[in-house]
Amino acid sequence: MKYSVLAILLFVSKAAQCQLTIGRYLTEVADSQSFSGSVVVAVGDEIILKKGFGMADHELQVQNTSESVHRIGSLTKQFTSMGILKLFDESDSLSIHDPLVKFIPNVPGSWDEITIFHLLTHTSGIPNYFGDMDAVPVEETYLEIEKVMEMDRSKPSGLKNVPGEEFRYSNFGYVMLGRVIEVVSGLNYFDYLKKEIFDPLGMNQTFYDDPRPIIPNRSQGYKFSNDVLVNDALKDPAGYSAGGMLSSADDMLKWMKALNSDVILKEETCQRMFTPKLENYGLGWQILEKEGRTMYNHNGGTHGYNSRMVYYPQEEVFIAVLGNNEDVRSAAITCDIEALIFNEQDAIVSLAYNMDKTSMVKFVGQYSGNFNEKRILEMQGETLFFVNGESKYEITPIAENVFCFARYKEFRVEFSDENTFTLSTCSVNPRVFVRDQP
């Protein structure tokens, strides 16, 4: 149930009061953290903020705006999911419980039990072969798909799990969904989405990520190399239906408003997208409970870009951060914006906190979590590191007993005492670790 009209109006009033605060915060992050990109924040029908920050093109000194067109990476999966569900609604040729082999007969034998639903929910067991598709020209994408399938045909089973039994994020699973859309519709992937989704919604700033066409307001993507900002201009369109779309903050707002209506899908079909399955993943969306509120969200990351979209359906709060600097985490920025809107002290990026080495040393040690997971905190010089197996991450203090990962700022390590900490992602899915006794 959504809130009453009066409750929404009161909430809008409250959110509008923090408009300047959100703007100041984003300006500070752009200045101090080198964030660049486009941001839209809305509550109900009220647009709280819709603005660009930093440069869309440093070489030509072009500023970002809400109309700047960015690579959105895995936010593409939402469109792919809706494309499949649109066919499910309107075509007798496709059910989401049909086997993949019905549409692509030459799949490896071990894939015979995989259904469209398994692909949508990342439970197919197909490995995340996305790395094999880097820098593949768009006209060769089908050849790359065949190469991957041929590789799996040579194995007794190329699957990581029995279909439906485990969640394993697989970009390649969503690549296969793009092929299914083409087989059933008779159109290429983007043409189908344009005809059935983008044109009806007026999303005229959403494109397939091909570097050759002239696309108005297309931004450049950047990253840091040895602390120097460089152009990460790789424009491979191999992301296809798993991560191959471009869009703007303006269009993301149109997209989110459509999810509250039946303009594209029947209401009951649309709700399938937001019904969580394994690991809280629905169909192209992750569905979580955060601070007692239901939240739909997804991240997107690709060469030069980093994005995140968040929607609270009951409160009708929508946030999209489309960044064109891959090293500034859009997920951490959305977490801060959420905290400002809901008036909660959960800031990640914006807070600076000084802690001396003596204060940090007390946290050094080995800790155990559920299922005997081991984590180690260790000092190197003046820096505290979080160690998980062979992976090591610098963590920095943001409060007396709270740290965030220096690179992945949405990840927090919060100590309730010197022997116990909680690892979470912006207060979502907390996991408790206790210091091992000597």
LINFENTA-V24944 format. One record per backbone hydrogen bond with DSSP energy under -1.0 kcal/mol. CO is the residue of the C=O (numbers start at 0). NH is the residue of the N-H. If there is no record, write none. Layout:
# LINFENTA-V24944
co:CO nh:NH
co:CO nh:NH
This chain:
# LINFENTA-V24944
co:3 nh:7
co:4 nh:8
co:5 nh:9
co:6 nh:10
co:7 nh:11
co:8 nh:12
co:9 nh:13
co:10 nh:14
co:11 nh:15
co:12 nh:16
co:14 nh:17
co:15 nh:18
co:17 nh:21
co:18 nh:22
co:19 nh:23
co:20 nh:24
co:21 nh:25
co:22 nh:26
co:23 nh:27
co:24 nh:28
co:25 nh:29
co:26 nh:30
co:27 nh:31
co:28 nh:32
co:28 nh:34
co:35 nh:323
co:36 nh:52
co:37 nh:321
co:38 nh:50
co:39 nh:319
co:40 nh:47
co:40 nh:48
co:41 nh:317
co:42 nh:45
co:45 nh:42
co:48 nh:40
co:50 nh:38
co:52 nh:36
co:53 nh:63
co:55 nh:219
co:56 nh:61
co:61 nh:55
co:61 nh:56
co:64 nh:67
co:65 nh:249
co:68 nh:218
co:69 nh:246
co:71 nh:74
co:72 nh:75
co:73 nh:76
co:74 nh:77
co:75 nh:79
co:76 nh:80
co:77 nh:81
co:78 nh:82
co:79 nh:83
co:80 nh:84
co:81 nh:85
co:82 nh:86
co:83 nh:87
co:84 nh:88
co:85 nh:89
co:86 nh:90
co:94 nh:97
co:95 nh:116
co:97 nh:115
co:98 nh:101
co:99 nh:102
co:99 nh:103
co:103 nh:106
co:107 nh:110
co:108 nh:111
co:110 nh:113
co:113 nh:99
co:114 nh:118
co:115 nh:119
co:116 nh:120
co:117 nh:122
co:121 nh:167
co:122 nh:163
co:124 nh:159
co:126 nh:128
co:128 nh:131
co:129 nh:132
co:130 nh:133
co:132 nh:135
co:136 nh:139
co:137 nh:140
co:139 nh:143
co:140 nh:144
co:141 nh:145
co:142 nh:146
co:143 nh:147
co:144 nh:148
co:145 nh:149
co:146 nh:150
co:147 nh:151
co:148 nh:152
co:151 nh:154
co:161 nh:164
co:169 nh:173
co:170 nh:174
co:171 nh:175
co:172 nh:176
co:173 nh:177
co:174 nh:178
co:175 nh:179
co:176 nh:180
co:177 nh:181
co:178 nh:182
co:179 nh:183
co:180 nh:184
co:181 nh:185
co:187 nh:191
co:188 nh:192
co:189 nh:193
co:190 nh:194
co:191 nh:195
co:192 nh:196
co:192 nh:197
co:193 nh:198
co:196 nh:200
co:197 nh:202
co:198 nh:201
co:201 nh:203
co:206 nh:245
co:207 nh:209
co:214 nh:217
co:216 nh:68
co:220 nh:231
co:221 nh:325
co:222 nh:229
co:224 nh:227
co:227 nh:224
co:229 nh:222
co:236 nh:239
co:238 nh:241
co:238 nh:242
co:239 nh:243
co:243 nh:208
co:244 nh:71
co:245 nh:206
co:246 nh:69
co:247 nh:251
co:248 nh:252
co:249 nh:253
co:250 nh:254
co:251 nh:255
co:252 nh:256
co:253 nh:257
co:256 nh:259
co:257 nh:260
co:265 nh:269
co:266 nh:270
co:268 nh:271
co:269 nh:272
co:271 nh:274
co:272 nh:282
co:276 nh:279
co:277 nh:280
co:279 nh:286
co:280 nh:276
co:284 nh:281
co:285 nh:296
co:287 nh:294
co:289 nh:292
co:292 nh:289
co:294 nh:287
co:295 nh:310
co:296 nh:285
co:297 nh:308
co:299 nh:306
co:301 nh:304
co:303 nh:221
co:304 nh:301
co:305 nh:322
co:306 nh:299
co:307 nh:320
co:308 nh:297
co:309 nh:318
co:310 nh:295
co:311 nh:315
co:311 nh:316
co:313 nh:2
co:315 nh:43
co:316 nh:311
co:317 nh:41
co:318 nh:309
co:319 nh:39
co:320 nh:307
co:321 nh:37
co:322 nh:305
co:323 nh:221
co:324 nh:327
co:328 nh:332
co:329 nh:333
co:330 nh:334
co:331 nh:335
co:332 nh:336
co:333 nh:337
co:334 nh:338
co:335 nh:339
co:336 nh:340
co:337 nh:341
co:338 nh:343
co:343 nh:345
co:355 nh:359
co:356 nh:360
co:359 nh:362
co:360 nh:363
co:364 nh:376
co:365 nh:435
co:366 nh:374
co:367 nh:433
co:368 nh:371
co:369 nh:372
co:372 nh:368
co:374 nh:366
co:375 nh:386
co:376 nh:364
co:377 nh:384
co:379 nh:382
co:382 nh:379
co:383 nh:394
co:384 nh:377
co:385 nh:392
co:386 nh:375
co:387 nh:390
co:390 nh:387
co:392 nh:385
co:393 nh:405
co:395 nh:403
co:400 nh:414
co:401 nh:397
co:401 nh:398
co:402 nh:412
co:403 nh:395
co:407 nh:410
co:409 nh:425
co:410 nh:404
co:411 nh:423
co:412 nh:402
co:413 nh:421
co:418 nh:434
co:419 nh:415
co:419 nh:416
co:420 nh:432
co:421 nh:413
co:422 nh:430
co:423 nh:411
co:424 nh:427
co:427 nh:424
co:430 nh:422
co:432 nh:420
co:433 nh:367
